[in-house]
Amino acid sequence: MRFIPYRELRNEPSALRKKLVREGALIVTVDNKPFAVMINLVDENVEAIMLMVSRLRAQMAARSIRSQARREGLNKMTLKDINALIKKTRAERKR
């Protein structure tokens, strides 16, 4: 996949469109950091693609949450500990 700076998107949109058609997908960068992904949608089902992107983002979020839980040792909590935490949290929300 090819990386392109944001200024190219702003300054040369027609050249960028040709690159997108040729490459199929591009990664837009700002200060050399990935900012956005562009994909060529010619003859594609946009709704299906957006659904897949939403699912992928949800999977990535779940993976991140699991990793954080492992780092903090939360994956070793017992069911009793979990239920106590839920009860405590619910009580705090009622206040």
C-alpha positions in Angstrom: 0.0 0.0 0.0 1.3 3.4 -0.9 1.6 6.4 1.5 0.8 9.9 0.3 1.1 13.2 2.2 -2.1 15.1 2.9 -0.9 18.1 0.9 -1.0 15.9 -2.2 -4.7 15.4 -1.6 -5.2 19.1 -1.3 -2.9 20.3 -4.1 -3.1 17.6 -6.7 -6.6 15.9 -6.5 -6.8 14.7 -10.1 -3.3 13.1 -9.9 -4.2 11.5 -6.6 -7.4 10.1 -8.1 -5.3 8.5 -10.9 -3.0 7.0 -8.3 -6.0 5.7 -6.4 -7.4 4.0 -9.5 -4.0 2.5 -10.2 -3.1 1.4 -6.7 -6.6 0.5 -5.4 -5.9 1.9 -2.0 -3.8 4.7 -0.5 -2.8 5.8 3.0 -3.0 9.5 3.6 -0.4 10.8 6.1 0.0 14.0 8.1 3.5 14.7 9.5 4.5 11.2 8.2 1.8 9.5 10.4 -1.1 7.6 8.9 -4.3 9.7 9.0 -6.7 8.0 6.7 -7.2 5.2 4.2 -8.6 5.8 0.7 -9.9 3.0 -1.3 -11.2 2.9 -4.9 -14.9 2.2 -4.8 -15.5 1.7 -8.5 -18.2 -1.0 -8.9 -18.1 -1.8 -5.2 -20.9 -2.0 -2.7 -20.2 1.0 -0.4 -22.6 -0.1 2.3 -21.0 -3.6 2.5 -17.5 -2.0 2.7 -18.6 0.4 5.5 -20.2 -2.5 7.4 -16.9 -4.4 7.2 -14.9 -1.3 8.3 -17.3 -0.9 11.3 -16.8 -4.5 12.3 -13.1 -4.3 11.9 -13.0 -1.2 14.1 -15.1 -3.0 16.8 -12.7 -6.0 16.7 -9.7 -3.8 17.0 -11.3 -2.0 20.0 -12.1 -5.4 21.7 -8.5 -6.6 21.1 -7.2 -3.4 22.7 -9.5 -3.7 25.7 -8.4 -7.3 26.2 -4.7 -6.4 26.0 -5.2 -3.6 28.5 -7.0 -6.0 30.9 -4.1 -8.5 30.6 -1.6 -5.7 31.4 -3.6 -4.7 34.4 -4.1 -8.2 35.6 -7.9 -8.0 35.2 -8.0 -11.2 33.3 -7.2 -13.0 36.5 -10.3 -11.8 38.4 -12.7 -14.4 39.7 -16.4 -14.3 39.1 -16.9 -13.3 42.7 -14.5 -10.3 42.2 -16.3 -9.3 38.9 -19.7 -9.4 40.6 -18.5 -7.3 43.5 -17.0 -4.7 41.1 -20.3 -4.6 39.2 -22.3 -4.2 42.4 -19.9 -1.4 43.6 -20.1 0.5 40.3 -23.9 0.3 40.2 -24.1 1.6 43.7 -21.8 4.5 42.9 -23.9 5.4 39.8 -27.1 5.6 41.9 -25.6 8.3 44.1 
